[in-house]
Amino acid sequence: MLTVRLSPKLEARLTRLARRTGRPKAFYAKKAIAEFLDEQEDYLIAVARLEEGLLSIPLAEVVKQLGLGG
């Protein structure tokens, strides 16, 4: 369980979004936290690679390795 205190302005925005979409505020809070964690973890991986002097991986190679080349 987690309790988060939001500013009144942020709380109002979240409430409006929840009402407009019919989803609970918790849905959007969970989604926002998950996306934030994904980005932070990716950032930390990138920083670690730089600190270890590892070579970057070209986008074309990543696309190829993941089979995203269509």
PDB file with one MODEL, atoms N, CA, C and O in Angstrom:
MODEL        1
ATOM      1  N   MET A   1       0.846  -1.175   0.000  1.00  0.00           N
ATOM      2  CA  MET A   1       0.000   0.000   0.000  1.00  0.00           C
ATOM      3  C   MET A   1       0.884   1.227   0.000  1.00  0.00           C
ATOM      4  O   MET A   1       1.922   1.263   0.660  1.00  0.00           O
ATOM      5  N   LEU A   2       0.465   2.227  -0.743  1.00  0.00           N
ATOM      6  CA  LEU A   2       1.232   3.463  -0.864  1.00  0.00           C
ATOM      7  C   LEU A   2       0.266   4.631  -0.777  1.00  0.00           C
ATOM      8  O   LEU A   2      -0.791   4.620  -1.408  1.00  0.00           O
ATOM      9  N   THR A   3       0.624   5.622  -0.008  1.00  0.00           N
ATOM     10  CA  THR A   3      -0.163   6.839   0.067  1.00  0.00           C
ATOM     11  C   THR A   3       0.660   7.972  -0.510  1.00  0.00           C
ATOM     12  O   THR A   3       1.826   8.145  -0.155  1.00  0.00           O
ATOM     13  N   VAL A   4       0.057   8.741  -1.395  1.00  0.00           N
ATOM     14  CA  VAL A   4       0.759   9.844  -2.039  1.00  0.00           C
ATOM     15  C   VAL A   4      -0.052  11.120  -1.842  1.00  0.00           C
ATOM     16  O   VAL A   4      -1.260  11.145  -2.083  1.00  0.00           O
ATOM     17  N   ARG A   5       0.610  12.154  -1.413  1.00  0.00           N
ATOM     18  CA  ARG A   5      -0.052  13.448  -1.254  1.00  0.00           C
ATOM     19  C   ARG A   5       0.234  14.277  -2.504  1.00  0.00           C
ATOM     20  O   ARG A   5       1.391  14.531  -2.839  1.00  0.00           O
ATOM     21  N   LEU A   6      -0.823  14.695  -3.184  1.00  0.00           N
ATOM     22  CA  LEU A   6      -0.696  15.490  -4.401  1.00  0.00           C
ATOM     23  C   LEU A   6      -1.052  16.939  -4.109  1.00  0.00           C
ATOM     24  O   LEU A   6      -1.807  17.230  -3.181  1.00  0.00           O
ATOM     25  N   SER A   7      -0.505  17.835  -4.903  1.00  0.00           N
ATOM     26  CA  SER A   7      -0.915  19.234  -4.787  1.00  0.00           C
ATOM     27  C   SER A   7      -2.384  19.323  -5.215  1.00  0.00           C
ATOM     28  O   SER A   7      -2.858  18.490  -5.988  1.00  0.00           O
ATOM     29  N   PRO A   8      -3.086  20.309  -4.723  1.00  0.00           N
ATOM     30  CA  PRO A   8      -4.496  20.450  -5.114  1.00  0.00           C
ATOM     31  C   PRO A   8      -4.687  20.545  -6.630  1.00  0.00           C
ATOM     32  O   PRO A   8      -5.656  20.012  -7.171  1.00  0.00           O
ATOM     33  N   LYS A   9      -3.779  21.210  -7.299  1.00  0.00           N
ATOM     34  CA  LYS A   9      -3.877  21.365  -8.755  1.00  0.00           C
ATOM     35  C   LYS A   9      -3.718  20.010  -9.458  1.00  0.00           C
ATOM     36  O   LYS A   9      -4.478  19.683 -10.369  1.00  0.00           O
ATOM     37  N   LEU A  10      -2.735  19.238  -9.029  1.00  0.00           N
ATOM     38  CA  LEU A  10      -2.510  17.921  -9.619  1.00  0.00           C
ATOM     39  C   LEU A  10      -3.662  16.971  -9.299  1.00  0.00           C
ATOM     40  O   LEU A  10      -4.082  16.189 -10.152  1.00  0.00           O
ATOM     41  N   GLU A  11      -4.164  17.041  -8.086  1.00  0.00           N
ATOM     42  CA  GLU A  11      -5.314  16.224  -7.682  1.00  0.00           C
ATOM     43  C   GLU A  11      -6.529  16.546  -8.547  1.00  0.00           C
ATOM     44  O   GLU A  11      -7.249  15.641  -8.967  1.00  0.00           O
ATOM     45  N   ALA A  12      -6.758  17.825  -8.812  1.00  0.00           N
ATOM     46  CA  ALA A  12      -7.893  18.227  -9.644  1.00  0.00           C
ATOM     47  C   ALA A  12      -7.740  17.710 -11.070  1.00  0.00           C
ATOM     48  O   ALA A  12      -8.711  17.247 -11.669  1.00  0.00           O
ATOM     49  N   ARG A  13      -6.547  17.787 -11.608  1.00  0.00           N
ATOM     50  CA  ARG A  13      -6.313  17.262 -12.964  1.00  0.00           C
ATOM     51  C   ARG A  13      -6.562  15.772 -13.022  1.00  0.00           C
ATOM     52  O   ARG A  13      -7.186  15.274 -13.959  1.00  0.00           O
ATOM     53  N   LEU A  14      -6.076  15.065 -12.027  1.00  0.00           N
ATOM     54  CA  LEU A  14      -6.257  13.618 -11.985  1.00  0.00           C
ATOM     55  C   LEU A  14      -7.741  13.261 -11.843  1.00  0.00           C
ATOM     56  O   LEU A  14      -8.227  12.329 -12.483  1.00  0.00           O
ATOM     57  N   THR A  15      -8.433  13.994 -11.021  1.00  0.00           N
ATOM     58  CA  THR A  15      -9.869  13.759 -10.828  1.00  0.00           C
ATOM     59  C   THR A  15     -10.632  14.004 -12.127  1.00  0.00           C
ATOM     60  O   THR A  15     -11.501  13.213 -12.492  1.00  0.00           O
ATOM     61  N   ARG A  16     -10.316  15.085 -12.820  1.00  0.00           N
ATOM     62  CA  ARG A  16     -10.981  15.373 -14.101  1.00  0.00           C
ATOM     63  C   ARG A  16     -10.746  14.269 -15.111  1.00  0.00           C
ATOM     64  O   ARG A  16     -11.671  13.834 -15.796  1.00  0.00           O
ATOM     65  N   LEU A  17      -9.499  13.815 -15.201  1.00  0.00           N
ATOM     66  CA  LEU A  17      -9.174  12.747 -16.143  1.00  0.00           C
ATOM     67  C   LEU A  17      -9.935  11.470 -15.798  1.00  0.00           C
ATOM     68  O   LEU A  17     -10.487  10.814 -16.682  1.00  0.00           O
ATOM     69  N   ALA A  18      -9.963  11.123 -14.527  1.00  0.00           N
ATOM     70  CA  ALA A  18     -10.671   9.915 -14.099  1.00  0.00           C
ATOM     71  C   ALA A  18     -12.159  10.014 -14.421  1.00  0.00           C
ATOM     72  O   ALA A  18     -12.754   9.044 -14.890  1.00  0.00           O
ATOM     73  N   ARG A  19     -12.755  11.155 -14.180  1.00  0.00           N
ATOM     74  CA  ARG A  19     -14.186  11.334 -14.477  1.00  0.00           C
ATOM     75  C   ARG A  19     -14.464  11.248 -15.972  1.00  0.00           C
ATOM     76  O   ARG A  19     -15.436  10.620 -16.392  1.00  0.00           O
ATOM     77  N   ARG A  20     -13.610  11.879 -16.774  1.00  0.00           N
ATOM     78  CA  ARG A  20     -13.817  11.881 -18.231  1.00  0.00           C
ATOM     79  C   ARG A  20     -13.698  10.499 -18.830  1.00  0.00           C
ATOM     80  O   ARG A  20     -14.376  10.182 -19.807  1.00  0.00           O
ATOM     81  N   THR A  21     -12.851   9.679 -18.260  1.00  0.00           N
ATOM     82  CA  THR A  21     -12.585   8.359 -18.842  1.00  0.00           C
ATOM     83  C   THR A  21     -13.308   7.217 -18.142  1.00  0.00           C
ATOM     84  O   THR A  21     -13.378   6.104 -18.663  1.00  0.00           O
ATOM     85  N   GLY A  22     -13.843   7.499 -16.961  1.00  0.00           N
ATOM     86  CA  GLY A  22     -14.517   6.445 -16.215  1.00  0.00           C
ATOM     87  C   GLY A  22     -13.570   5.448 -15.564  1.00  0.00           C
ATOM     88  O   GLY A  22     -13.992   4.383 -15.113  1.00  0.00           O
ATOM     89  N   ARG A  23     -12.317   5.787 -15.518  1.00  0.00           N
ATOM     90  CA  ARG A  23     -11.324   4.932 -14.851  1.00  0.00           C
ATOM     91  C   ARG A  23     -11.004   5.515 -13.485  1.00  0.00           C
ATOM     92  O   ARG A  23     -11.122   6.722 -13.275  1.00  0.00           O
ATOM     93  N   PRO A  24     -10.598   4.656 -12.557  1.00  0.00           N
ATOM     94  CA  PRO A  24     -10.235   5.184 -11.226  1.00  0.00           C
ATOM     95  C   PRO A  24      -8.907   5.945 -11.261  1.00  0.00           C
ATOM     96  O   PRO A  24      -8.047   5.698 -12.107  1.00  0.00           O
ATOM     97  N   LYS A  25      -8.771   6.861 -10.329  1.00  0.00           N
ATOM     98  CA  LYS A  25      -7.524   7.622 -10.243  1.00  0.00           C
ATOM     99  C   LYS A  25      -6.336   6.692 -10.030  1.00  0.00           C
ATOM    100  O   LYS A  25      -5.244   6.957 -10.532  1.00  0.00           O
ATOM    101  N   ALA A  26      -6.539   5.611  -9.295  1.00  0.00           N
ATOM    102  CA  ALA A  26      -5.451   4.665  -9.030  1.00  0.00           C
ATOM    103  C   ALA A  26      -4.908   4.060 -10.323  1.00  0.00           C
ATOM    104  O   ALA A  26      -3.717   3.762 -10.417  1.00  0.00           O
ATOM    105  N   PHE A  27      -5.781   3.878 -11.327  1.00  0.00           N
ATOM    106  CA  PHE A  27      -5.326   3.342 -12.615  1.00  0.00           C
ATOM    107  C   PHE A  27      -4.244   4.242 -13.200  1.00  0.00           C
ATOM    108  O   PHE A  27      -3.195   3.766 -13.634  1.00  0.00           O
ATOM    109  N   TYR A  28      -4.509   5.547 -13.205  1.00  0.00           N
ATOM    110  CA  TYR A  28      -3.552   6.485 -13.786  1.00  0.00           C
ATOM    111  C   TYR A  28      -2.308   6.647 -12.916  1.00  0.00           C
ATOM    112  O   TYR A  28      -1.211   6.844 -13.438  1.00  0.00           O
ATOM    113  N   ALA A  29      -2.465   6.568 -11.610  1.00  0.00           N
ATOM    114  CA  ALA A  29      -1.308   6.655 -10.722  1.00  0.00           C
ATOM    115  C   ALA A  29      -0.375   5.473 -10.952  1.00  0.00           C
ATOM    116  O   ALA A  29       0.842   5.644 -11.034  1.00  0.00           O
ATOM    117  N   LYS A  30      -0.946   4.272 -11.055  1.00  0.00           N
ATOM    118  CA  LYS A  30      -0.131   3.073 -11.299  1.00  0.00           C
ATOM    119  C   LYS A  30       0.574   3.158 -12.644  1.00  0.00           C
ATOM    120  O   LYS A  30       1.754   2.831 -12.769  1.00  0.00           O
ATOM    121  N   LYS A  31      -0.178   3.607 -13.651  1.00  0.00           N
ATOM    122  CA  LYS A  31       0.399   3.717 -14.991  1.00  0.00           C
ATOM    123  C   LYS A  31       1.552   4.730 -15.012  1.00  0.00           C
ATOM    124  O   LYS A  31       2.596   4.469 -15.611  1.00  0.00           O
ATOM    125  N   ALA A  32       1.367   5.862 -14.369  1.00  0.00           N
ATOM    126  CA  ALA A  32       2.404   6.892 -14.332  1.00  0.00           C
ATOM    127  C   ALA A  32       3.649   6.402 -13.603  1.00  0.00           C
ATOM    128  O   ALA A  32       4.771   6.651 -14.045  1.00  0.00           O
ATOM    129  N   ILE A  33       3.454   5.709 -12.492  1.00  0.00           N
ATOM    130  CA  ILE A  33       4.600   5.187 -11.741  1.00  0.00           C
ATOM    131  C   ILE A  33       5.342   4.134 -12.549  1.00  0.00           C
ATOM    132  O   ILE A  33       6.572   4.135 -12.583  1.00  0.00           O
ATOM    133  N   ALA A  34       4.611   3.237 -13.201  1.00  0.00           N
ATOM    134  CA  ALA A  34       5.247   2.182 -14.007  1.00  0.00           C
ATOM    135  C   ALA A  34       6.068   2.784 -15.141  1.00  0.00           C
ATOM    136  O   ALA A  34       7.193   2.351 -15.391  1.00  0.00           O
ATOM    137  N   GLU A  35       5.509   3.788 -15.834  1.00  0.00           N
ATOM    138  CA  GLU A  35       6.245   4.425 -16.929  1.00  0.00           C
ATOM    139  C   GLU A  35       7.480   5.164 -16.416  1.00  0.00           C
ATOM    140  O   GLU A  35       8.537   5.132 -17.046  1.00  0.00           O
ATOM    141  N   PHE A  36       7.340   5.826 -15.278  1.00  0.00           N
ATOM    142  CA  PHE A  36       8.480   6.525 -14.686  1.00  0.00           C
ATOM    143  C   PHE A  36       9.591   5.544 -14.327  1.00  0.00           C
ATOM    144  O   PHE A  36      10.764   5.797 -14.604  1.00  0.00           O
ATOM    145  N   LEU A  37       9.218   4.427 -13.710  1.00  0.00           N
ATOM    146  CA  LEU A  37      10.220   3.425 -13.320  1.00  0.00           C
ATOM    147  C   LEU A  37      10.915   2.843 -14.541  1.00  0.00           C
ATOM    148  O   LEU A  37      12.132   2.654 -14.525  1.00  0.00           O
ATOM    149  N   ASP A  38      10.161   2.555 -15.606  1.00  0.00           N
ATOM    150  CA  ASP A  38      10.766   2.051 -16.841  1.00  0.00           C
ATOM    151  C   ASP A  38      11.811   3.025 -17.370  1.00  0.00           C
ATOM    152  O   ASP A  38      12.914   2.623 -17.741  1.00  0.00           O
ATOM    153  N   GLU A  39      11.460   4.307 -17.403  1.00  0.00           N
ATOM    154  CA  GLU A  39      12.393   5.311 -17.923  1.00  0.00           C
ATOM    155  C   GLU A  39      13.618   5.465 -17.029  1.00  0.00           C
ATOM    156  O   GLU A  39      14.734   5.597 -17.530  1.00  0.00           O
ATOM    157  N   GLN A  40      13.424   5.451 -15.720  1.00  0.00           N
ATOM    158  CA  GLN A  40      14.554   5.585 -14.801  1.00  0.00           C
ATOM    159  C   GLN A  40      15.496   4.387 -14.891  1.00  0.00           C
ATOM    160  O   GLN A  40      16.717   4.543 -14.857  1.00  0.00           O
ATOM    161  N   GLU A  41      14.918   3.188 -15.006  1.00  0.00           N
ATOM    162  CA  GLU A  41      15.750   1.988 -15.134  1.00  0.00           C
ATOM    163  C   GLU A  41      16.551   2.024 -16.437  1.00  0.00           C
ATOM    164  O   GLU A  41      17.728   1.664 -16.450  1.00  0.00           O
ATOM    165  N   ASP A  42      15.921   2.457 -17.533  1.00  0.00           N
ATOM    166  CA  ASP A  42      16.640   2.595 -18.802  1.00  0.00           C
ATOM    167  C   ASP A  42      17.765   3.618 -18.679  1.00  0.00           C
ATOM    168  O   ASP A  42      18.865   3.410 -19.189  1.00  0.00           O
ATOM    169  N   TYR A  43      17.478   4.713 -18.005  1.00  0.00           N
ATOM    170  CA  TYR A  43      18.482   5.750 -17.806  1.00  0.00           C
ATOM    171  C   TYR A  43      19.679   5.209 -17.026  1.00  0.00           C
ATOM    172  O   TYR A  43      20.830   5.460 -17.384  1.00  0.00           O
ATOM    173  N   LEU A  44      19.393   4.468 -15.961  1.00  0.00           N
ATOM    174  CA  LEU A  44      20.487   3.926 -15.144  1.00  0.00           C
ATOM    175  C   LEU A  44      21.324   2.909 -15.921  1.00  0.00           C
ATOM    176  O   LEU A  44      22.539   2.835 -15.738  1.00  0.00           O
ATOM    177  N   ILE A  45      20.682   2.134 -16.780  1.00  0.00           N
ATOM    178  CA  ILE A  45      21.431   1.202 -17.635  1.00  0.00           C
ATOM    179  C   ILE A  45      22.351   1.988 -18.562  1.00  0.00           C
ATOM    180  O   ILE A  45      23.513   1.624 -18.741  1.00  0.00           O
ATOM    181  N   ALA A  46      21.836   3.059 -19.150  1.00  0.00           N
ATOM    182  CA  ALA A  46      22.649   3.874 -20.063  1.00  0.00           C
ATOM    183  C   ALA A  46      23.825   4.506 -19.335  1.00  0.00           C
ATOM    184  O   ALA A  46      24.942   4.520 -19.854  1.00  0.00           O
ATOM    185  N   VAL A  47      23.585   5.029 -18.139  1.00  0.00           N
ATOM    186  CA  VAL A  47      24.659   5.639 -17.364  1.00  0.00           C
ATOM    187  C   VAL A  47      25.717   4.595 -17.014  1.00  0.00           C
ATOM    188  O   VAL A  47      26.915   4.865 -17.111  1.00  0.00           O
ATOM    189  N   ALA A  48      25.282   3.419 -16.614  1.00  0.00           N
ATOM    190  CA  ALA A  48      26.235   2.354 -16.270  1.00  0.00           C
ATOM    191  C   ALA A  48      27.078   1.972 -17.478  1.00  0.00           C
ATOM    192  O   ALA A  48      28.283   1.756 -17.353  1.00  0.00           O
ATOM    193  N   ARG A  49      26.446   1.887 -18.653  1.00  0.00           N
ATOM    194  CA  ARG A  49      27.200   1.555 -19.863  1.00  0.00           C
ATOM    195  C   ARG A  49      28.251   2.625 -20.153  1.00  0.00           C
ATOM    196  O   ARG A  49      29.378   2.307 -20.535  1.00  0.00           O
ATOM    197  N   LEU A  50      27.884   3.881 -19.974  1.00  0.00           N
ATOM    198  CA  LEU A  50      28.842   4.966 -20.211  1.00  0.00           C
ATOM    199  C   LEU A  50      29.990   4.907 -19.213  1.00  0.00           C
ATOM    200  O   LEU A  50      31.153   5.068 -19.581  1.00  0.00           O
ATOM    201  N   GLU A  51      29.654   4.672 -17.941  1.00  0.00           N
ATOM    202  CA  GLU A  51      30.682   4.621 -16.901  1.00  0.00           C
ATOM    203  C   GLU A  51      31.627   3.444 -17.094  1.00  0.00           C
ATOM    204  O   GLU A  51      32.806   3.533 -16.752  1.00  0.00           O
ATOM    205  N   GLU A  52      31.125   2.355 -17.633  1.00  0.00           N
ATOM    206  CA  GLU A  52      31.952   1.169 -17.859  1.00  0.00           C
ATOM    207  C   GLU A  52      32.702   1.241 -19.193  1.00  0.00           C
ATOM    208  O   GLU A  52      33.481   0.346 -19.522  1.00  0.00           O
ATOM    209  N   GLY A  53      32.466   2.299 -19.950  1.00  0.00           N
ATOM    210  CA  GLY A  53      33.144   2.463 -21.226  1.00  0.00           C
ATOM    211  C   GLY A  53      32.657   1.505 -22.294  1.00  0.00           C
ATOM    212  O   GLY A  53      33.369   1.252 -23.266  1.00  0.00           O
ATOM    213  N   LEU A  54      31.464   0.971 -22.133  1.00  0.00           N
ATOM    214  CA  LEU A  54      30.917   0.058 -23.131  1.00  0.00           C
ATOM    215  C   LEU A  54      30.479   0.830 -24.358  1.00  0.00           C
ATOM    216  O   LEU A  54      30.045   1.978 -24.259  1.00  0.00           O
ATOM    217  N   LEU A  55      30.592   0.208 -25.492  1.00  0.00           N
ATOM    218  CA  LEU A  55      30.203   0.851 -26.733  1.00  0.00           C
ATOM    219  C   LEU A  55      28.690   0.979 -26.821  1.00  0.00           C
ATOM    220  O   LEU A  55      27.948   0.155 -26.287  1.00  0.00           O
ATOM    221  N   SER A  56      28.256   2.013 -27.496  1.00  0.00           N
ATOM    222  CA  SER A  56      26.823   2.162 -27.723  1.00  0.00           C
ATOM    223  C   SER A  56      26.399   1.175 -28.805  1.00  0.00           C
ATOM    224  O   SER A  56      27.224   0.693 -29.581  1.00  0.00           O
ATOM    225  N   ILE A  57      25.120   0.887 -28.845  1.00  0.00           N
ATOM    226  CA  ILE A  57      24.583  -0.032 -29.839  1.00  0.00           C
ATOM    227  C   ILE A  57      23.779   0.786 -30.834  1.00  0.00           C
ATOM    228  O   ILE A  57      22.800   1.427 -30.449  1.00  0.00           O
ATOM    229  N   PRO A  58      24.165   0.781 -32.097  1.00  0.00           N
ATOM    230  CA  PRO A  58      23.422   1.574 -33.088  1.00  0.00           C
ATOM    231  C   PRO A  58      21.962   1.127 -33.163  1.00  0.00           C
ATOM    232  O   PRO A  58      21.650  -0.052 -32.990  1.00  0.00           O
ATOM    233  N   LEU A  59      21.084   2.081 -33.421  1.00  0.00           N
ATOM    234  CA  LEU A  59      19.655   1.793 -33.498  1.00  0.00           C
ATOM    235  C   LEU A  59      19.364   0.715 -34.528  1.00  0.00           C
ATOM    236  O   LEU A  59      18.529  -0.157 -34.285  1.00  0.00           O
ATOM    237  N   ALA A  60      20.024   0.754 -35.657  1.00  0.00           N
ATOM    238  CA  ALA A  60      19.796  -0.244 -36.705  1.00  0.00           C
ATOM    239  C   ALA A  60      20.074  -1.656 -36.184  1.00  0.00           C
ATOM    240  O   ALA A  60      19.373  -2.603 -36.542  1.00  0.00           O
ATOM    241  N   GLU A  61      21.087  -1.792 -35.347  1.00  0.00           N
ATOM    242  CA  GLU A  61      21.413  -3.104 -34.779  1.00  0.00           C
ATOM    243  C   GLU A  61      20.341  -3.557 -33.783  1.00  0.00           C
ATOM    244  O   GLU A  61      19.969  -4.730 -33.754  1.00  0.00           O
ATOM    245  N   VAL A  62      19.858  -2.638 -32.986  1.00  0.00           N
ATOM    246  CA  VAL A  62      18.790  -2.984 -32.034  1.00  0.00           C
ATOM    247  C   VAL A  62      17.545  -3.417 -32.774  1.00  0.00           C
ATOM    248  O   VAL A  62      16.916  -4.410 -32.407  1.00  0.00           O
ATOM    249  N   VAL A  63      17.183  -2.685 -33.810  1.00  0.00           N
ATOM    250  CA  VAL A  63      16.013  -3.030 -34.628  1.00  0.00           C
ATOM    251  C   VAL A  63      16.182  -4.424 -35.224  1.00  0.00           C
ATOM    252  O   VAL A  63      15.252  -5.231 -35.226  1.00  0.00           O
ATOM    253  N   LYS A  64      17.377  -4.689 -35.724  1.00  0.00           N
ATOM    254  CA  LYS A  64      17.663  -5.997 -36.322  1.00  0.00           C
ATOM    255  C   LYS A  64      17.573  -7.113 -35.280  1.00  0.00           C
ATOM    256  O   LYS A  64      16.947  -8.144 -35.524  1.00  0.00           O
ATOM    257  N   GLN A  65      18.199  -6.905 -34.114  1.00  0.00           N
ATOM    258  CA  GLN A  65      18.196  -7.923 -33.064  1.00  0.00           C
ATOM    259  C   GLN A  65      16.790  -8.220 -32.533  1.00  0.00           C
ATOM    260  O   GLN A  65      16.481  -9.352 -32.161  1.00  0.00           O
ATOM    261  N   LEU A  66      15.959  -7.202 -32.505  1.00  0.00           N
ATOM    262  CA  LEU A  66      14.597  -7.376 -31.986  1.00  0.00           C
ATOM    263  C   LEU A  66      13.601  -7.787 -33.064  1.00  0.00           C
ATOM    264  O   LEU A  66      12.425  -8.015 -32.780  1.00  0.00           O
ATOM    265  N   GLY A  67      14.081  -7.881 -34.303  1.00  0.00           N
ATOM    266  CA  GLY A  67      13.204  -8.285 -35.399  1.00  0.00           C
ATOM    267  C   GLY A  67      12.131  -7.260 -35.715  1.00  0.00           C
ATOM    268  O   GLY A  67      11.013  -7.620 -36.081  1.00  0.00           O
ATOM    269  N   LEU A  68      12.463  -5.997 -35.577  1.00  0.00           N
ATOM    270  CA  LEU A  68      11.494  -4.937 -35.805  1.00  0.00           C
ATOM    271  C   LEU A  68      11.617  -4.311 -37.203  1.00  0.00           C
ATOM    272  O   LEU A  68      10.955  -3.316 -37.498  1.00  0.00           O
ATOM    273  N   GLY A  69      12.450  -4.884 -38.043  1.00  0.00           N
ATOM    274  CA  GLY A  69      12.733  -4.301 -39.355  1.00  0.00           C
ATOM    275  C   GLY A  69      11.613  -4.362 -40.360  1.00  0.00           C
ATOM    276  O   GLY A  69      11.753  -3.812 -41.453  1.00  0.00           O
ATOM    277  N   GLY A  70      10.505  -5.007 -40.040  1.00  0.00           N
ATOM    278  CA  GLY A  70       9.340  -5.057 -40.920  1.00  0.00           C
ATOM    279  C   GLY A  70       9.633  -5.718 -42.154  1.00  0.00           C
ATOM    280  O   GLY A  70       8.757  -5.845 -43.009  1.00  0.00           O
TER     281      GLY A  70
ENDMDL
END
